Amino acid sequence: MSQDKTFDTLERELRIRNYSPSTVESYLYYNKELLRYRQKDPREIGVNDIKEYLDYLASNKSSSTVSVAYSSIQFYYKEIWKRPFVFHLTRPKQEKRLPTVLSKQEVAKMLELTQNPKHNCIISLLYGTGMRVSEVTKLKMRDIDLDRKVINIRLAKGKKDRIVMVPDRLASVLGCQQRLKSGKDFLFTNGRGGCLNERSVQKIVSHSASKAGIGKKVSAHTLRHSFATHLLENGTDIRYIQELLGHAKLQTTQIYTHVARSNLESLVSPLDVQ
């Protein structure tokens, strides 16, 4: 079986198992990169080749990147090549980093200084609903139910549907868009009428944060983190937050308990009682 054929088989197998397009792209990329790095055919790849490649990645990339590469390589050699050695590979330990969270004042400053109505709506939707950037770019008008004040997110991460609230401040803007567009249209479009790409959204967010003088590294996902943290600080039950974010495990949502200020506000620093 040639290398090209096995990559075709890998791609088909991932699609059959309903992996997302971005995951399919990553799995193909890291397996091709392993072969390029070691200058070997897949038949010649062994445990040490994989370990050396993962070590190379670890010296340049984040632990999450190394983990994705590990999963990609393991799937390819286990499912396509039926190589037993992958069972003895140890998954890299991931760093436990706390998410970057904006203050409510920082978010307000970003919105205040973002004069472009479309850009303002994008930032408001990311922060006001906790949606992922991919969910915002693929959002269609028919998924916005203003009567029930909910947004239906179709086949999100993990191929699951969920609903999030429509912030009151966005109701009139979204209502105006519903009168201008048909149900199958995207809420946010590019110059050709297709959906806005994620890179464009990231640029909008980072530019707005820079304009607001925020020194933190701010991405679209930072607004999602801020949404969850601020809900927790406002006393929202963490299980509701889990549902709004679409987390399969409560443990994933619990990271926000480490950055929420609600538990810290009742504490007094010893410096302040001198």
N, C-alpha and C positions, 0 to 999 in steps of 0.2 A: 504493500500500500504506500503510495507516494505521500510525501509531506503535504503537498497541496490538497490531495484527496482527503487526508485526515483532518485538515483544517476545515474543509467543506463539511465533513462528517460532524466535527465538533460544533460548527455553527448550526447545523440542522438539529443536532441533539439538544442544544440549548434552547432553540426556538420551540421544539416539541415540548420541552419542559416549562415553557412559558417564562423564560428568563427575559428581563427587560432588554431593549436594544442597547442600552449603555453597558449592561453587564456582558452581553455578547461581544461587544466591541473590546471591552477590557480583557476578557478571557482570551480572545484571539491575539490581542496586542502583546500580552505578557508571555504567552507561549512562543510567539515569533521572536520576541526579544531575547528569550532564554537561548534559543537556537543561534541567534545572531551573536550573542555574547560569548557562547562556548564554541561557536563554529563547528557544530556537530549536527548529525542527522538525529531525529527523534529516537531511533533505535539504539543510538549510542549513549543517550543521556542516562546518567546514573544519579544516585543520591548525592554524591559529592558535587556534581555539576549544579544540581539544584541549590544545594546549600551555599555554594560559592556565589551563585547569582543572587540569592536572597540576601547574602551578606553584603554584596555590592550595592544592592538597593537600600539596605538598612543604613549604609554610610552616607547616602545621598537623599533619601526620601523618608517620609513619615511612616510610623508603624502601621497606620491604616493602609497605606499604599503597599507595604510589604505583605500585609495580610491578604489583600486582594490578589496580589501576584501568587501567593501561596495557594489560595483557593483555585485560581485559574489553572495552575500547573498540576495540582492534585487531580482536578476534574479530568483534564486532558489525558494524563497517563493512567488514571484509574479506569475511566469510563470508555475511552477510545482505544488506548493501547493495551488495556488490561494488565498493566504492570503492577505487581504486588508490592514493590518497594515503597510506593507512596504511603502505604499504611504506617510505615515506621518513621515518617517525617513528623517532627514536632512543630506545631503551629507557633509562629512568633508571638511573643507576649506583647500586647498592645499597651501603649501609654494611656494613662488615665488623666486626661487633661480636662480642666473645667471649661465650659463654653464661655465665649466672650459675650457679655450682656451689656446693652446700653441702658442708661438711666431713662426715665420717662421724659426728663427735660431734654436729653440728647435727641430722642426720637422727635419730640415736639419741634426742636430747632431744625432738624432735617426737613420736616414737613413745611415749616414756616418759610424756609429758604428755597424750597423746590417749587418754582413758579409754574413750570410746565404742567398743565393739568393731567396729561397722560402719565408723566413720571410721578407726580404726586399721588395719583390713584394706585400706581403699582406699589409704591412704598407703603401706602396706607393699607393696601390689601395684604401685603406680606406681614406687616406688623399686626394688623387688626384681626387676622384670621389664623395666623400661624401656618399658612400654606407653604409648601416647598416651592422653590423657584420653578421646578418643572411643572408643578400643578397650576401655577399662575399662568405660565406661558401657554398651556394647553386648555385653559378654561374657556368654555363656549357659553354663549348667551343662554342656551336652553338649560344649562346647569344652575342658573341663578334664579332662585324662587323668592321673589320679593314679598309675596303674600305671606309666606311662612317665615321669611327673614332667614333663609338658609341658603348655603351654596352646596350643591352636590358634587363631590369629588369622585370621579369615576375611575375605577381600576388604578388606584394610587400604588405606592410602593407596597410590594407583597400582593399585588393584584386584588386589593380590597377597596370597596366603596366606603365612603364615610361622608358625614356632613359637618360643616362648620357654620358659625353664625355670620350674618351680614351685619357689619357695624352700622349703627344708625347714621353716622357721618358719611357713609358711602351710598346710602339708599337712593338719594336723589340723583347722584352721578350715574349709578348703575341703571336706574329707571330711565334716564335720558338715553343711555346706550341701547336699552331694550327697544326703545321707540325708533331708533335709527338702524338697528341691525336685525337680521333674521336669527332664528334659534340656532342654526348650524354655524354661524359666524363665530370666530374667536373674539374674545373681549379685547385683547391686545393684538394688533396686527403689525406686520412689517410693511414696507413700501409696496409689496406685491400682493398684499391681502392675506398672506399666510400668517402662521403664528409667529410671534416675536421669539427670537432665539434667546437662550439662557444667558449667553455672554453679554448681550445687549442689556439685559436686566441687571446683571452684576455691575456693569459699567455705570448704569443709572444710580444704583445704590452707593457705590464707592465714591462717585462724584458728589453726590448729595452729602455724604458723611464728611468729605474733605471740605466742602463749602461751609459746613456747619462747624468746622474747626475741631472735629473729633479725632483725637490722636490714636485711637484704637484701630485695629485692622477690622474693617466692617464689610461684611458680605450680605447677600440676601438671607443666608442662613442665620446670620447674627440677629436679624429681625424676628425670625422664628424662635430663636433662643430667648429673645427679650419678651416676646408674647407669652411664652410659657412661664418665665420667671415672674413677670408682673402679675399674671393671673394667680400664681401661687402666693405672692406677697399680698394680694388683695383678698386672700382667704378662700379661693376656689379649691374644691376637693381635687386631690391629685389624680383621682381616677377619671374625673371629667376631662382634665388636661390630657391624660393619656389617650382618651377617645378622640379629642379634638386634633391631636398631633398624629393620630393613626399609628401609635406604637403598639406592637404586638405584646411586649412585655412591660409590666409596670416598672421593672428595674431600670429600663432605659429612661423613663420619665423622671425617676427619682434623682437623677443627676442635678436637676434644678433645685433640689432642696439644699444643695451645697453652695449655691450662688444667690439664693433668695435672702433678702435682708430681714425678713420678718422675724427670724430667730435671733438675729444679732441685735435688733433694736432694743431688746429688753436687757441687754448686757452692758455693763459699764467698764470701760478700760481702766486698769489700775493707774494709768497716767492721769486720768481725770478725777481721781479721788485723793490726790496728794494734798 
